[in-house]
Amino acid sequence: MKKNLLLFLLFFSISIVAQNKKVATNGTIFFEASVPFFEAVEAKNNKVYSAINTKNGSIYFEVYISLFQFERSLMQDHFNTNYMESHKFPKAYFKGVIENFSINDLSTSPNQYYIKGRISIHGVSKNIRVTASVFKTVQNAIVIQSKFALNTDDFKIEIPSLVSNKISKTVNVTLYTNFH
């Protein structure tokens, strides 16, 4: 009897924890590091993995660097080989929390939140704090949208002097994810 009760409580507690977690595998990250009067430096990745705990607002993102798609394949090759060294650093991560998050406060109108945590790119980790719009869809999915800037120097991403005037050290990032 005790064994059955213990198994029931274990199963019940696992299902409660699972209800607090939502996962998305098709989030999008777009970045641009263009300089006026030169060719656009921009790419998009539609295979961003993310997870949110709706009870405490903790959030996680993971992205494969090599899945960023550029308009020109040569630019994509240089990005992976020369700048991001995706063979050595295949993923970027973010682990953090949405400050003052409550699932009960979400509506179909976007609310502004701060998301703080630790981002790891190119083998370097850094604490960041960015703003994000968070809202629920009519289908009860949670959507997170954010725009923020990162600096290549912060992550030891070297831009060769030959092209340094054509690529911005400030990288503008746009994030979109939809937790169903």
trRosetta pair geometry for C-beta under 8 A, 3 or more apart (Angstrom, degrees):
i j d omega theta_ij theta_ji phi_ij phi_ji
1 4 5.9 -55 -150 35 31 109
1 5 6.4 29 153 -17 64 108
2 5 5.7 -57 -148 39 32 112
2 6 6.2 34 153 -21 66 107
3 6 5.8 -55 -148 36 28 112
3 7 6.4 28 153 -17 63 107
4 7 5.7 -54 -146 38 31 111
4 8 6.3 33 154 -20 64 107
5 8 5.6 -53 -147 36 30 113
5 9 6.4 28 155 -16 65 106
6 9 5.9 -55 -146 38 29 108
6 10 6.3 31 155 -19 64 108
7 10 5.7 -55 -145 37 29 113
7 11 6.3 28 157 -17 65 107
8 11 5.9 -57 -147 39 28 109
8 12 6.1 27 156 -18 65 111
9 12 5.6 -55 -141 39 30 112
9 13 6.2 28 159 -19 65 107
10 13 6.0 -57 -145 37 26 107
10 14 6.5 27 155 -19 62 106
11 14 5.9 -56 -150 34 30 111
11 15 6.6 25 155 -16 64 106
12 15 6.0 -58 -150 37 30 108
12 16 6.6 32 152 -20 64 105
13 16 5.6 -51 -149 33 35 113
13 17 6.5 35 154 -18 65 104
14 17 5.8 -55 -151 37 33 110
14 18 6.3 33 152 -20 66 108
15 18 5.5 -51 -143 37 34 114
15 19 6.6 42 154 -27 63 101
16 19 5.8 -51 -154 27 32 114
16 20 7.2 28 150 -17 61 104
17 20 5.9 -61 -161 32 37 110
17 21 7.0 19 151 -11 68 111
18 21 6.0 -67 -150 39 38 105
20 53 5.4 22 140 -162 102 76
20 54 5.2 -144 -161 50 61 82
20 55 4.1 -21 -146 -18 132 110
20 56 7.9 44 172 4 132 77
21 51 6.1 -5 -168 -173 100 106
21 52 7.2 161 -149 83 53 44
21 53 5.5 -27 -93 -101 73 65
21 54 7.4 -154 -75 4 20 83
22 51 7.0 166 85 -153 45 58
22 52 5.2 -8 57 57 93 92
22 54 6.3 61 -7 -40 107 109
22 142 6.2 124 72 30 161 119
22 179 3.7 78 131 175 129 125
22 180 7.2 176 -165 62 111 37
23 49 7.6 -17 -170 -167 95 82
23 50 7.2 164 -155 90 52 49
23 51 4.9 -16 -103 -102 75 85
23 179 7.0 118 49 -136 11 92
24 27 5.2 87 116 -48 123 94
24 48 7.7 17 110 96 101 81
24 49 7.3 165 91 -152 58 38
24 50 4.9 -1 57 58 98 93
24 51 7.6 -172 22 -76 65 41
24 177 4.9 145 79 -175 155 102
24 178 5.9 138 -121 71 142 47
24 179 5.0 -102 -43 -91 110 58
24 180 7.0 119 -96 4 85 77
25 47 7.2 -15 162 -160 74 65
25 48 8.0 172 -173 86 31 39
25 49 5.4 -3 -121 -106 63 74
26 46 6.2 -2 -165 164 77 82
26 47 6.7 -34 -117 -111 52 43
26 48 7.4 51 166 47 14 65
26 178 7.7 -25 80 48 91 96
27 46 7.9 -174 94 -162 32 42
27 48 3.5 -68 78 79 99 111
27 49 7.3 -141 23 -32 110 6
27 50 5.0 49 -25 -2 149 122
27 61 7.2 -86 78 -132 159 103
27 175 7.1 4 169 -171 117 83
27 176 6.4 178 -163 94 75 52
27 177 3.4 -19 -113 -99 116 94
27 178 7.3 169 -96 16 70 59
28 44 6.6 -13 -165 -169 101 98
28 45 6.9 160 -150 83 52 53
28 46 5.2 -10 -101 -110 87 62
28 48 6.3 -152 -54 11 12 122
28 174 7.9 -11 117 110 96 88
28 175 7.3 160 89 -154 59 41
28 176 4.7 2 56 57 100 98
28 177 7.4 -175 25 -72 58 58
29 44 7.3 166 88 -152 48 51
29 45 5.0 0 55 54 91 102
29 48 5.4 106 -15 -68 99 140
29 63 5.9 -25 15 -105 144 156
29 68 7.9 -60 88 -100 101 95
29 173 6.5 -21 -166 -164 97 98
29 174 7.2 153 -156 80 48 53
29 175 5.4 -9 -105 -103 77 73
30 42 7.0 11 180 -175 90 101
30 43 7.4 -174 -148 93 56 40
30 44 4.7 -13 -103 -104 82 83
30 45 7.9 -170 -75 23 42 62
30 173 7.4 148 80 -158 50 48
30 174 4.5 -9 59 58 99 104
31 42 6.6 -170 96 -142 49 62
31 43 6.0 -1 54 54 86 79
31 68 7.6 -30 32 -137 109 134
31 171 5.3 3 -172 176 120 105
31 172 6.6 153 -155 80 63 50
31 173 5.0 -19 -100 -100 91 69
31 174 7.4 -175 -79 20 42 69
32 40 7.0 -46 -143 -171 107 92
32 41 6.5 124 -161 87 58 64
32 42 4.0 -11 -101 -98 84 101
32 171 7.3 158 76 -159 32 62
32 172 5.1 -16 61 60 86 102
33 41 4.6 -51 70 100 79 123
33 42 7.5 170 20 -76 58 55
33 152 7.6 59 -134 -49 145 119
33 167 5.5 27 126 -169 113 80
33 168 4.5 -152 -176 57 71 88
33 169 7.7 88 -158 -42 114 5
33 170 7.1 167 -131 85 79 45
33 171 4.6 -32 -80 -104 106 76
33 172 7.3 174 -75 18 51 70
34 38 6.9 -176 -166 77 79 89
34 39 7.8 -123 -130 110 98 39
34 40 4.8 -35 -95 -135 133 56
34 41 5.0 170 -79 32 61 77
34 42 6.5 -23 -42 -43 108 95
34 167 8.0 -58 -112 -126 25 47
34 168 6.3 11 69 -4 22 116
35 38 4.9 26 74 34 93 123
35 41 7.7 33 1 9 74 118
35 165 6.8 -171 128 158 170 50
35 166 5.7 -151 39 -157 130 27
35 167 6.6 -98 -16 -62 114 8
35 168 5.3 160 -66 -53 82 85
38 41 8.0 7 110 -24 108 99
38 165 7.7 152 -53 122 151 73
38 166 4.4 -166 -173 -140 159 81
39 166 7.1 22 40 -174 83 115
40 71 7.6 54 80 16 111 136
41 75 7.1 -161 -125 -163 73 133
41 166 7.6 119 -43 140 127 80
41 167 5.4 69 -48 -119 170 84
41 168 7.3 -173 56 21 131 83
42 70 7.4 138 86 -127 46 76
42 71 7.7 41 71 -11 86 104
43 68 4.0 52 142 170 136 107
43 69 5.9 159 -161 70 87 35
43 70 4.7 -47 -96 -76 100 72
43 75 8.0 -164 -68 122 109 113
43 76 7.2 121 -110 -100 130 84
43 79 6.9 64 -41 -123 154 172
44 68 6.9 142 66 -153 20 68
44 69 5.6 -30 64 56 75 92
45 48 6.0 96 113 -54 104 90
45 63 5.7 86 114 -161 154 119
45 64 7.5 -179 -156 65 136 67
45 67 4.9 86 -138 106 104 94
45 68 4.7 -56 -60 -90 103 60
45 69 6.9 147 -84 4 51 77
46 67 7.9 -116 44 153 56 114
46 69 7.9 -11 1 10 93 124
47 63 7.6 124 90 -139 71 72
47 64 6.8 -17 95 33 118 106
47 67 5.1 -73 47 165 123 156
48 61 6.2 -13 178 -161 110 100
48 62 7.4 155 -166 75 64 45
48 63 4.9 -24 -116 -92 84 98
48 175 7.7 -139 140 -145 174 89
48 177 6.5 -99 95 -88 121 109
49 61 7.1 144 85 -158 57 47
49 62 4.5 -15 66 61 107 97
49 63 7.3 -172 27 -73 72 47
50 59 7.0 -4 -173 -174 102 90
50 60 6.4 167 -152 89 57 58
50 61 4.7 -12 -101 -101 94 71
50 62 7.4 -180 -76 21 49 66
50 144 7.9 -125 146 48 158 131
50 177 4.8 -10 40 -148 153 160
50 179 7.4 -97 99 -76 106 97
51 59 7.2 171 88 -151 52 48
51 60 4.8 3 52 53 92 104
52 57 7.5 -29 -167 -149 95 33
52 58 7.3 162 -153 86 50 50
52 59 5.0 -7 -105 -105 79 82
52 60 7.8 -165 -71 24 42 67
52 98 7.8 15 -142 -9 113 125
52 142 6.5 -89 64 88 155 146
52 144 7.7 149 -67 -29 142 137
52 179 5.6 -71 27 -73 120 160
53 56 5.2 1 108 46 121 85
53 57 6.8 -33 78 27 82 14
53 58 4.5 23 31 50 118 91
53 59 7.6 -132 20 -65 71 47
54 57 7.8 37 -145 -71 24 44
54 103 4.5 45 178 -73 104 132
54 142 7.2 -173 -97 -41 109 155
55 103 7.5 -30 -81 -13 33 124
56 97 7.2 -59 137 -134 87 113
56 101 7.7 74 147 73 28 113
57 97 5.1 70 110 -169 97 82
57 98 4.0 -117 -171 55 110 87
57 99 7.4 164 140 -48 153 10
57 100 7.9 93 -75 65 169 20
57 101 3.1 133 -99 49 128 136
57 102 7.9 -41 -59 -54 115 34
58 95 7.8 0 -176 -173 97 78
58 96 7.3 -176 -151 107 62 31
58 97 5.1 -40 -100 -98 56 81
58 98 8.0 -137 -68 11 12 74
59 94 7.6 -8 113 115 93 101
59 95 7.6 175 91 -149 53 40
59 96 5.8 -16 61 71 91 73
59 97 6.6 148 14 -106 84 25
59 98 5.9 72 -21 -31 127 91
59 115 6.5 -42 48 -146 144 121
59 117 7.3 -128 67 -31 89 155
59 144 7.7 86 -137 -74 148 172
60 93 7.6 -26 -166 -166 85 90
60 94 6.9 166 -153 88 40 63
60 95 5.1 3 -110 -107 83 74
60 96 8.0 156 -81 24 47 54
61 93 6.9 154 86 -159 64 43
61 94 4.3 16 47 47 104 102
61 95 8.0 -151 29 -64 61 45
61 175 7.6 -49 -114 -146 159 137
61 177 7.6 -141 -105 -47 108 152
62 91 5.9 -12 -168 -170 90 125
62 92 7.5 163 -152 82 44 50
62 93 5.5 -5 -103 -107 73 76
63 67 7.2 -128 -179 56 79 115
63 91 6.6 145 75 -156 42 72
63 92 5.0 -12 60 56 97 94
63 93 8.0 -171 23 -74 69 37
64 67 4.4 74 83 -3 102 113
64 86 7.9 69 172 -160 72 121
64 90 6.1 -24 -142 162 80 87
64 91 5.8 -45 -98 -97 50 75
65 68 6.4 -32 -176 -4 47 109
65 80 6.7 139 128 -116 103 79
65 84 5.0 -173 -177 153 140 143
65 86 4.1 -154 92 -111 122 110
65 89 6.7 57 -11 108 152 81
65 90 6.0 -150 27 -168 102 34
65 91 6.7 -149 -16 -94 86 19
65 92 6.2 98 -68 -20 90 95
66 80 5.5 56 -109 -120 76 129
66 86 4.6 141 -60 153 86 153
66 90 6.7 -31 -8 -147 107 80
68 76 7.1 -174 98 -131 84 92
68 79 6.7 -92 85 130 129 149
69 76 7.0 -19 -145 -102 35 134
70 73 7.1 159 75 -88 102 23
70 75 4.4 -136 154 90 157 110
70 76 4.1 -162 27 -62 116 88
70 79 6.6 155 -41 -5 137 143
71 75 7.3 28 57 42 68 137
72 75 4.4 81 77 5 100 107
72 76 7.0 -170 96 -9 54 85
73 76 5.3 -53 -150 36 40 116
73 77 6.4 45 151 -23 69 101
74 77 5.6 -49 -149 33 34 114
74 78 6.5 32 153 -16 65 104
75 78 5.8 -53 -148 38 33 110
75 79 6.2 40 151 -25 64 106
76 79 5.5 -51 -147 33 31 117
76 80 6.4 21 159 -11 64 107
77 80 6.2 -63 -149 41 27 103
77 81 5.8 2 165 0 67 119
78 81 6.2 -67 -130 51 24 97
78 82 4.9 -23 -168 26 68 122
78 83 6.7 54 141 -8 74 102
79 82 7.4 -19 -63 51 8 83
79 83 5.4 -42 -144 44 43 121
79 84 5.8 19 161 5 69 114
80 83 7.8 26 -7 50 10 81
80 84 5.9 -43 -120 61 33 108
80 85 7.8 108 167 -87 46 8
80 86 4.3 -49 -152 16 84 124
80 87 7.6 83 162 -26 94 78
81 85 7.3 31 -172 -98 24 47
81 86 7.8 -51 -61 26 35 87
81 87 7.7 29 -112 -6 58 111
82 85 7.8 -69 131 -62 6 69
82 160 7.1 -45 173 -23 131 116
83 152 8.0 -63 -165 -143 110 127
83 157 5.5 36 -178 -171 84 105
83 158 7.3 -151 -127 66 60 54
83 159 7.0 18 -113 -91 107 64
84 89 6.6 -120 167 75 75 110
84 122 6.1 -120 -145 -87 60 98
84 157 6.8 -7 -87 -124 54 117
85 88 4.5 -12 144 36 111 110
85 89 5.6 67 90 21 90 98
85 122 6.9 87 45 -137 100 88
86 89 6.4 -76 -117 74 34 65
86 90 5.5 69 -179 -111 74 51
87 90 7.3 22 -128 -71 13 86
88 123 7.2 -30 129 -45 104 128
89 92 7.9 50 152 -69 104 68
89 121 7.6 81 156 176 138 43
89 122 5.1 113 98 -127 171 35
89 123 5.0 -107 -94 -36 127 86
92 119 7.2 6 176 -177 100 89
92 120 6.4 -179 -156 91 57 62
92 121 4.5 9 -124 -101 112 78
92 122 7.8 3 -93 -20 97 56
93 119 7.1 174 92 -152 54 47
93 120 4.6 11 52 48 94 105
94 117 5.9 96 176 95 83 127
94 118 7.2 174 -148 88 54 44
94 119 4.6 -13 -101 -103 89 78
94 120 7.6 -170 -74 19 44 66
94 128 8.0 -53 -133 48 113 120
95 117 5.4 -153 99 179 41 130
95 118 5.7 -7 59 56 83 89
96 115 5.6 98 105 169 135 85
96 116 5.4 -165 -165 101 126 37
96 117 1.7 -111 -79 -43 105 133
96 118 6.6 163 -70 15 88 52
96 128 8.0 -77 -72 67 151 78
97 101 7.4 -140 171 8 79 125
97 115 7.2 -176 91 -150 32 64
97 116 6.4 -14 58 62 77 76
97 117 6.3 138 8 -69 56 103
98 101 3.8 69 97 -57 109 133
98 113 5.0 19 -170 147 100 146
98 114 7.6 145 -158 83 54 43
98 115 5.2 -33 -100 -99 64 82
98 132 7.3 -83 -120 59 104 131
98 134 6.7 48 -148 -53 149 159
99 113 6.2 170 56 -176 72 90
99 114 4.5 2 30 71 126 94
99 115 7.2 -156 -1 -89 80 28
99 116 6.2 47 -45 6 109 104
100 113 6.8 -157 66 -134 88 96
100 114 7.9 63 24 39 99 88
101 105 7.8 -151 -167 46 42 121
101 113 6.3 39 -81 -139 85 150
101 134 7.5 -25 -122 93 103 169
102 105 4.4 81 74 -2 100 106
102 106 7.7 -160 96 -20 60 78
103 106 5.9 -42 -163 9 42 117
103 142 7.9 -74 -126 -86 89 132
105 111 6.6 19 134 -39 105 173
106 111 6.8 -121 -112 14 58 127
106 134 6.5 -79 -111 130 108 95
106 135 6.1 149 -163 -145 93 37
106 136 4.5 102 139 -27 116 104
106 142 6.8 -48 -153 -117 166 94
107 111 7.5 95 33 -35 82 107
107 135 6.5 -41 81 -146 47 90
107 136 6.3 -79 -171 35 10 103
108 135 6.0 66 -159 173 23 119
108 136 6.0 -68 -76 77 54 75
108 137 6.9 64 -120 -135 87 24
108 138 6.5 28 -102 -65 130 66
109 135 6.3 -150 92 -121 20 131
110 133 3.8 -7 -168 -170 130 112
110 134 6.8 121 -152 52 73 27
110 135 4.5 -84 -92 -39 53 125
110 145 7.5 -44 -125 40 136 115
111 133 7.1 139 65 -154 33 60
111 134 5.7 -36 64 64 86 80
111 135 6.5 138 9 -77 73 76
112 131 5.8 -13 -167 -168 101 111
112 132 7.4 148 -151 76 55 37
112 133 6.2 -36 -92 -95 59 61
113 131 7.2 148 80 -155 38 60
113 132 5.5 -27 66 65 87 87
113 133 7.9 138 20 -109 79 15
113 134 5.3 3 8 6 126 124
114 129 5.7 5 -178 -177 112 99
114 130 7.2 155 -153 81 64 29
114 131 6.0 -46 -98 -97 60 57
114 132 7.6 123 -125 18 15 82
115 129 7.1 172 85 -150 43 52
115 130 5.6 -17 59 63 92 80
115 131 7.6 131 14 -130 80 10
115 132 5.1 32 -14 -3 118 129
115 144 8.0 63 -59 -164 146 131
115 146 6.9 -61 24 -90 133 152
116 127 7.2 14 -176 -176 91 93
116 128 7.0 -163 -141 98 57 47
116 129 4.1 -10 -100 -103 92 88
116 130 7.9 158 -83 18 48 55
117 127 7.2 -148 124 -141 21 67
117 128 6.9 -13 64 58 56 75
118 125 5.4 12 178 -175 108 111
118 126 7.1 160 -152 79 66 27
118 127 5.6 -41 -95 -93 69 60
118 128 7.7 128 -116 16 22 75
119 125 6.9 165 85 -148 39 61
119 126 5.7 -22 61 62 87 80
119 127 7.9 133 16 -120 75 13
119 128 5.3 8 0 8 119 125
119 150 7.7 -105 108 -107 156 132
120 123 7.5 -4 -179 -136 95 10
120 124 6.9 175 -149 85 62 33
120 125 4.4 -26 -93 -91 86 82
120 126 7.9 153 -86 15 43 62
121 124 6.4 -24 70 60 61 82
121 150 7.5 59 21 172 158 156
121 155 4.5 -25 87 -137 103 148
121 157 7.7 -33 128 -46 111 121
122 155 4.5 102 44 158 121 106
122 156 6.1 -158 120 68 127 82
122 157 5.4 -155 -56 -70 169 90
123 156 7.5 -48 71 60 96 124
124 154 7.1 173 121 138 138 62
124 155 4.5 178 60 -141 127 59
124 156 5.4 137 -42 14 143 103
126 154 5.5 11 -68 165 163 117
126 155 7.1 -97 -10 -75 128 80
128 148 7.4 100 169 155 134 153
128 150 7.8 -47 -99 -99 149 93
130 146 5.6 77 128 -174 126 131
130 148 4.0 -54 -129 -78 133 147
131 146 6.7 168 95 -135 49 92
131 148 7.5 154 38 -76 64 101
132 144 5.4 1 172 -167 132 92
132 145 6.4 155 -163 77 78 40
132 146 3.9 -44 -102 -79 88 105
132 175 7.7 -42 -117 75 111 117
133 143 7.8 -11 111 112 89 94
133 144 7.3 155 80 -154 54 43
133 145 4.6 -9 56 59 102 98
133 146 7.3 -176 19 -73 65 55
134 142 6.8 -4 -168 -174 93 96
134 143 7.1 168 -148 85 46 55
134 144 5.3 -6 -102 -103 82 75
134 145 8.0 -171 -72 25 42 65
135 142 7.6 169 90 -151 29 56
135 143 5.5 -14 63 56 76 100
136 140 6.0 -16 -172 -136 114 38
136 141 6.9 148 -157 72 62 38
136 142 6.0 -37 -99 -96 66 58
136 143 7.5 157 -107 12 16 83
137 140 6.8 -57 70 14 73 16
137 141 4.5 9 29 50 118 90
137 142 7.9 -131 2 -64 81 15
137 143 6.1 83 -44 -25 96 115
137 178 7.5 25 -24 -150 135 108
139 180 7.6 -25 119 -137 121 81
141 178 5.4 25 151 178 136 89
141 179 5.9 167 -170 81 80 51
141 180 4.8 -33 -109 -105 113 47
142 178 7.6 162 82 -158 44 45
142 179 4.3 -4 57 54 93 112
143 176 7.5 -16 -168 -164 94 79
143 177 7.2 169 -150 89 52 48
143 178 5.1 -10 -102 -107 81 74
143 179 7.6 -157 -71 22 34 72
144 175 7.1 -21 118 120 94 107
144 176 7.5 167 88 -148 57 35
144 177 5.2 0 54 56 96 93
144 179 7.7 43 -4 -11 99 103
145 174 7.8 -11 -168 -173 84 83
145 175 6.8 165 -151 89 39 67
145 176 5.3 5 -107 -104 81 75
146 173 7.9 7 109 110 91 94
146 174 7.5 173 90 -152 50 43
146 175 4.6 2 55 52 91 110
147 172 7.1 1 -171 -177 94 92
147 173 7.0 167 -150 88 48 55
147 174 5.1 -10 -102 -103 83 74
147 175 7.6 -167 -73 20 39 72
148 172 7.9 175 94 -151 27 54
148 173 5.5 -17 66 61 71 101
148 175 7.9 -3 18 1 96 111
149 170 5.3 -10 -170 -172 123 97
149 171 6.6 145 -158 73 65 46
149 172 5.4 -32 -99 -98 82 59
149 173 7.0 162 -99 14 26 82
150 154 6.6 -114 -177 52 82 131
150 155 7.2 21 163 -15 120 124
150 170 7.7 149 76 -156 36 51
150 171 4.9 -23 65 62 87 103
150 173 6.1 37 -1 -17 105 125
151 154 4.6 94 73 -8 92 106
151 155 7.8 161 91 4 58 84
151 169 5.7 21 -157 145 78 94
151 170 6.0 -29 -100 -98 70 59
151 171 7.4 175 -91 15 18 83
152 155 6.4 -77 -159 49 39 93
152 157 4.1 -92 -165 71 92 109
152 158 7.9 162 151 -64 117 13
152 159 6.2 55 119 -30 161 108
152 169 4.7 -112 30 -152 106 69
152 170 8.0 -102 -6 -54 84 20
152 171 6.4 99 -54 -24 83 113
153 156 7.5 32 -168 -78 37 33
153 157 7.6 -92 -61 47 22 72
153 169 6.1 18 -21 -171 94 126
159 163 6.5 -108 176 87 92 89
159 164 5.0 119 117 -104 110 75
159 167 5.2 -155 -144 81 136 125
159 169 6.8 -124 4 -87 141 79
160 163 5.6 57 72 28 90 90
160 164 6.7 -133 97 -45 38 85
161 164 5.1 -30 -132 -7 37 126
163 166 4.8 -65 -169 46 77 114
163 167 5.6 43 136 -2 100 110
164 167 6.7 -72 -133 51 29 88
168 171 7.0 160 96 -71 98 49
